[in-house]
């Protein structure tokens, strides 16, 4: 087979779902530190702008092994073959876990801030400390707003929501610490909704 031969399937258009799967795969590679931020920005642009399978494959050139199509299989690593990278971590992070748990007894943001300051740049402990700090900052802002509304209105529903939020804060803080101790790259559901990153989570 000629090296310049291009299988007809590579000309097939890609769907939004296929682009999304490819983007998730690329994000996983970035989270694992296999590509730099600059390279991620370049490749994600290729993914989002891909119109056919060949263009989508080109976004991963040099990152994944592209098998040569055997004459009897007609197999090509098109967009449908990309799978989501499991949320895993190379090793547990005791320092990151401590940063999460410290929020329970250091005024919410103080412990995670100290953890971030003393941890090594680029380390898992620093990333977890940043995640803990950002979540605690969101929680602190919510607590201040809820407390103010409670004092001003004294409505029962506000008191209930503040209590529910406090319980959710406690549970999510514990879960964050446990996940960090286990080595899982867990994302707090609150952070999925409220994109407040005062400290970079990288």
KASULRA-V127395 format. One record per residue. N is the residue number from 1. PSI is psi in whole degrees, 0 to 359 (* if undefined). OMEGA is omega in whole degrees, -180 to 180 (* if undefined). D_FIRST is the distance of its C-alpha to the first C-alpha in whole Angstrom. Layout:
BEGIN
((N/PSI/OMEGA/D_FIRST) (N/PSI/OMEGA/D_FIRST))
END
This chain:
BEGIN
((1/134/-178/0) (2/143/-180/4) (3/337/-178/6) (4/358/-178/8) (5/134/179/7) (6/118/-178/10) (7/138/-178/11) (8/331/-178/14) (9/336/-180/16) (10/345/178/16) (11/355/-179/18) (12/140/179/21) (13/150/178/24) (14/153/-180/25) (15/169/176/29) (16/322/180/32) (17/320/179/32) (18/322/176/28) (19/319/-179/29) (20/318/179/32) (21/319/179/30) (22/321/179/28) (23/319/178/31) (24/319/178/33) (25/318/180/30) (26/321/178/30) (27/324/177/34) (28/319/178/34) (29/322/179/32) (30/319/180/34) (31/329/179/37) (32/355/179/36) (33/16/-178/36) (34/343/176/32) (35/154/180/32) (36/170/179/35) (37/320/180/37) (38/317/-180/36) (39/323/177/32) (40/315/-180/33) (41/320/-179/34) (42/314/-176/31) (43/324/180/29) (44/330/175/31) (45/322/177/31) (46/320/-180/28) (47/311/-176/28) (48/334/-179/31) (49/0/-177/30) (50/134/178/26) (51/337/177/26) (52/176/-174/22) (53/326/179/20) (54/316/179/18) (55/324/179/21) (56/319/177/23) (57/321/-178/20) (58/334/-180/20) (59/342/-179/24) (60/15/-179/23) (61/127/180/21) (62/352/-179/22) (63/322/179/24) (64/151/-180/22) (65/123/179/19) (66/105/-177/16) (67/147/177/14) (68/137/-178/10) (69/124/176/9) (70/148/-177/9) (71/334/-175/8) (72/352/-174/12) (73/329/-176/13) (74/33/-178/12) (75/132/174/14) (76/145/-178/14) (77/67/-178/17) (78/180/-173/19) (79/328/-176/23) (80/346/-178/24) (81/351/-179/23) (82/133/179/25) (83/156/-178/28) (84/134/178/32) (85/128/-180/33) (86/146/179/36) (87/87/-177/39) (88/165/-178/39) (89/147/-178/41) (90/320/-177/40) (91/154/177/44) (92/161/-179/47) (93/92/177/50) (94/320/179/53) (95/319/178/54) (96/320/178/52) (97/318/179/54) (98/322/179/57) (99/318/178/57) (100/308/-176/56) (101/329/-177/59) (102/336/-180/61) (103/338/-178/62) (104/339/-175/64) (105/16/179/67) (106/32/178/66) (107/32/174/67) (108/292/-172/63) (109/343/-174/61) (110/310/-179/63) (111/308/177/62) (112/324/179/58) (113/319/177/59) (114/317/179/60) (115/319/179/57) (116/319/-176/55) (117/324/-175/57) (118/349/-178/57) (119/158/-177/53) (120/134/177/51) (121/133/180/49) (122/355/-179/45) (123/162/177/46) (124/322/-180/46) (125/320/179/50) (126/318/179/50) (127/315/-180/48) (128/324/178/50) (129/319/178/53) (130/318/178/52) (131/318/180/51) (132/315/-179/54) (133/313/-178/56) (134/318/178/54) (135/317/-179/55) (136/326/178/59) (137/316/176/59) (138/316/180/58) (139/320/180/60) (140/317/178/63) (141/316/178/63) (142/321/179/63) (143/318/179/66) (144/315/179/68) (145/315/180/67) (146/318/179/68) (147/321/179/71) (148/315/180/73) (149/323/178/72) (150/317/-179/74) (151/325/-176/77) (152/316/-174/77) (153/323/-177/77) (154/32/178/78) (155/142/-180/76) (156/322/-179/75) (157/325/178/71) (158/317/178/71) (159/319/180/72) (160/315/-179/70) (161/322/178/67) (162/317/178/68) (163/319/178/68) (164/319/179/65) (165/322/179/63) (166/319/178/65) (167/316/179/64) (168/319/178/60) (169/314/-179/60) (170/313/-178/61) (171/313/-177/59) (172/328/176/56) (173/316/178/57) (174/314/-179/57) (175/318/179/54) (176/317/179/53) (177/318/180/54) (178/316/-180/53) (179/320/178/49) (180/320/179/50) (181/330/179/51) (182/346/-179/49) (183/14/-179/46) (184/137/178/44) (185/76/-174/43) (186/140/177/45) (187/125/179/46) (188/129/-179/50) (189/331/178/50) (190/321/-180/52) (191/338/177/50) (192/335/-178/48) (193/316/-178/50) (194/107/-176/52) (195/74/179/50) (196/105/-178/52) (197/81/177/51) (198/320/174/54) (199/134/-178/52) (200/128/-177/48) (201/59/-179/47) (202/*/*/44))
END
